[in-house]
Amino acid sequence: VQLQASGGGLVQAGGSLRLSCAASGRTFSRSGMGWFRQAPGKEREFVASITWSGGITGYADSVKGRFTISRDNAKNTVALQMNSLEPEDTAVYYCAASPYGGSFSSPAAFDTWGQGTQVTVSS
């Protein structure tokens, strides 16, 4: 599967952004999907994940209640709605696909990564 992330940009604190990831190739509808982020000088960290059916989602504590992950298997897309953004959310955001259908928080569970999209939140 190939992944193309989009939707990043510059937003003020308290604002919202919606990231989208378009998938092609391998059967997307059977893949667990995830979003990760990496800030300058920091390791890549888990943000959110969703099972192949969309029935189960998982979130990092830092984004719980502010971010929502969703997917549309008919359109081969996964989205990350980000509300109440904080300067600490500034990072490059990556979507990732797993060869398995579950919801995972470890990068090791994902074998395909998109190119990343920059999110910058100003204070």
Phi, psi and omega per residue, in radians:
V1 nan 2.520 3.057
Q2 -1.983 2.495 -3.055
L3 -2.165 2.418 3.118
Q4 -2.286 1.949 -3.128
A5 -1.643 2.580 3.114
S6 -2.678 2.973 3.045
G7 1.849 -0.086 3.124
G8 -1.220 2.987 3.128
G9 2.921 -2.917 3.140
L10 -1.832 2.266 -3.130
V11 -2.511 2.650 3.093
Q12 -1.380 2.710 3.086
A13 -0.962 2.397 -3.082
G14 1.617 -0.193 -3.123
G15 -1.467 -3.025 -3.080
S16 -2.315 2.647 2.993
L17 -2.486 2.683 3.064
R18 -2.178 2.021 3.085
L19 -1.604 2.553 3.103
S20 -2.281 2.561 3.113
C21 -2.293 2.081 3.126
A22 -1.735 2.302 -3.088
A23 -1.988 2.565 3.053
S24 -2.522 2.755 3.102
G25 1.822 -2.080 -3.102
R26 -0.929 2.754 -3.116
T27 -1.044 1.742 -3.082
F28 -1.073 -0.671 -3.009
S29 -1.162 -0.190 3.108
R30 -1.785 0.032 -3.040
S31 -1.767 2.284 2.894
G32 -1.197 2.502 -3.078
M33 -2.157 2.712 3.140
G34 -2.596 2.804 2.993
W35 -2.100 2.362 3.068
F36 -2.249 2.898 3.093
R37 -2.513 2.704 3.114
Q38 -2.444 2.062 3.073
A39 -1.589 2.757 -3.137
P40 -0.979 2.260 3.100
G41 1.364 0.078 -3.116
K42 -2.123 2.813 3.095
E43 -1.340 2.756 3.059
R44 -1.135 2.360 -3.105
E45 -2.245 2.644 3.126
F46 -1.192 2.441 3.070
V47 -2.028 -0.989 -3.079
A48 -2.780 2.740 3.100
S49 -2.577 2.852 -3.088
I50 -2.621 2.479 3.125
T51 -1.286 2.981 -3.081
W52 -1.017 -0.596 -3.099
S53 -1.543 -0.237 -3.045
G54 1.481 0.034 -3.040
G55 -1.355 -0.389 -3.131
I56 -2.269 2.327 3.100
T57 -2.213 2.768 3.095
G58 -2.438 2.584 -3.095
Y59 -2.402 2.610 2.952
A60 -1.209 2.589 -3.125
D61 -1.010 -0.575 -3.064
S62 -1.202 -0.322 -3.097
V63 -2.055 -0.101 -3.090
K64 -1.026 2.300 -3.128
G65 1.544 -0.210 3.135
R66 -2.001 -0.585 -3.095
F67 -1.906 2.597 3.085
T68 -2.377 2.202 3.074
I69 -1.728 2.486 3.112
S70 -2.614 2.907 3.121
R71 -2.530 2.708 3.061
D72 -2.270 1.733 -3.064
N73 -1.201 -0.405 3.098
A74 -1.227 -0.503 -3.127
K75 -1.853 0.018 -3.121
N76 0.964 0.806 3.138
T77 -2.301 2.668 2.997
V78 -2.289 2.444 -3.063
A79 -2.167 2.735 3.036
L80 -2.300 1.856 3.078
Q81 -1.510 2.136 -3.067
M82 -2.051 2.023 3.129
N83 -2.017 2.860 3.112
S84 0.864 0.844 -3.075
L85 -1.134 2.552 -3.122
E86 -2.140 2.699 3.100
P87 -0.938 -0.528 3.131
E88 -1.189 -0.207 3.096
D89 -1.462 -0.101 3.134
T90 -1.081 2.167 -3.086
A91 -3.119 2.984 2.898
V92 -1.548 2.230 -3.103
Y93 -1.798 2.327 -3.107
Y94 -2.106 2.391 2.941
C95 -1.678 2.659 -3.073
A96 -2.514 2.599 3.126
A97 -2.062 2.442 3.122
S98 -1.812 2.577 3.019
P99 -1.270 -0.113 3.125
Y100 -1.933 2.840 -3.021
G101 -1.625 -0.012 -3.050
G102 -1.440 -3.045 3.091
S103 -1.847 2.068 -3.012
F104 -2.213 2.627 3.091
S105 -1.931 -0.187 -3.132
S106 -1.591 2.325 3.080
P107 -1.014 -0.458 -3.105
A108 -1.134 -0.335 -3.129
A109 -1.435 -0.102 -3.081
F110 -1.980 2.384 -3.100
D111 -2.008 -0.065 -3.141
T112 -2.357 2.322 -3.063
W113 -2.222 2.504 3.018
G114 -1.401 -3.131 -3.023
Q115 -1.455 -0.221 3.132
G116 1.634 2.572 3.074
T117 -2.382 2.351 -3.030
Q118 -1.410 2.292 3.002
V119 -2.082 2.164 3.130
T120 -2.179 2.158 -3.129
V121 -1.979 2.076 -3.132
S122 -1.635 2.589 -3.113
S123 -1.575 nan nan
